[in-house]
């Protein structure tokens, strides 16, 4: 069957918040240490301790917002351990992630420096699980108060005169699990209490994000919205794509049986149902959609690479991950009325990373290339799009073979991104682009022959986007053949 897409170039459906393209970096495995922070004395080229190659790569995908310091780590993190002269900083055990020593060399000042280098907005996650209201309140004062106060004075003593602008602040992480094993009513009360002391100093206005549900815990959303929606700007949601079982074996990132391709696609597509069902509950308490759904952890989660520390969550990244990213981002764009931020887990060397490092070497993953191809949607106007796609039946679920997203940039360029999740068959697509002039069309494709095609330190360009010319223009119609397992980005000037 040929797949049909109708896009109306004159009908816009709100802005696609650039923060949908956000990232997440935790003190976990080799994400922060080695992946981002190598220290000033390292032989790896760095600026004030931060790797130059990684900064350059990340700048190229316009990371709009970066969540830190966790994850589960956030509810064990005591920010005062990570300020002041590095040689005096407390050494602690990272109990969640591998039981390794955390020397606190990467703390608040280093994170803010990284954000400056990346020209990205910080999103700080505070400690509810093992922290105090005072500790959280003082962190915000330390970062954002411009004047005479104990915490502002301490910041100045530590070398930073000006406060940092800080918008996004999360009040705890996974408080139903590693963040304190709480019940929703209890967390809702704690949220109300903690957020009271997350102050707006001067002109700095904090956007408060409450710890939200795990996957399909709709009761958590119900209770949080009922008890605290008026005190929050966003509610988080965490969902990982895991082909196997979380505890019994998630499945290999590379050497997987063919049917795991389909299962992975079906599980990735499940995020659509989760967004819609959580949004329906949110609509009940917030019909104006003032409170955003913030999907601040998503992505693939596979078994760790053989021979690596199981607590470091290091996995390879293949064309399958690229399809998961492409399908997910199309879904997020499509729900831009409620979804205002998402953060893929995690930026470097952990889970569905965009960048992998090995000592002084660095490679870009297929997922990186999807973020690069899709960056044109950031802060663009979403265009009305209807799609009739062939469906694939996977176990008892039906999912579309083709997903798509279209937006209009400020300069008038129309950008369309398409994914064909079918691992064996190409997809014929006819796009009727009403109201557009198709005289200047360019396209790129990301695809591969093998299901687990990936980049390695010896072969870093095995999977990368190339020009794509397999399309025909006829009036306002664009006909194309999407190769099996491909992500295509089309730009129309
Ligand atoms: O991203 C890895 C972990 O997954 C995070 O620390 C936690 O929030 C989630 O369970």
Boltz pocket constraint, residues with backbone or C-beta under 6 A from the ligand:
constraints:
  - pocket:
      binder: B
      contacts: [[A, 26], [A, 70], [A, 71], [A, 72], [A, 73], [A, 173], [A, 174], [A, 297], [A, 345], [A, 346], [A, 351]]
      max_distance: 6.0
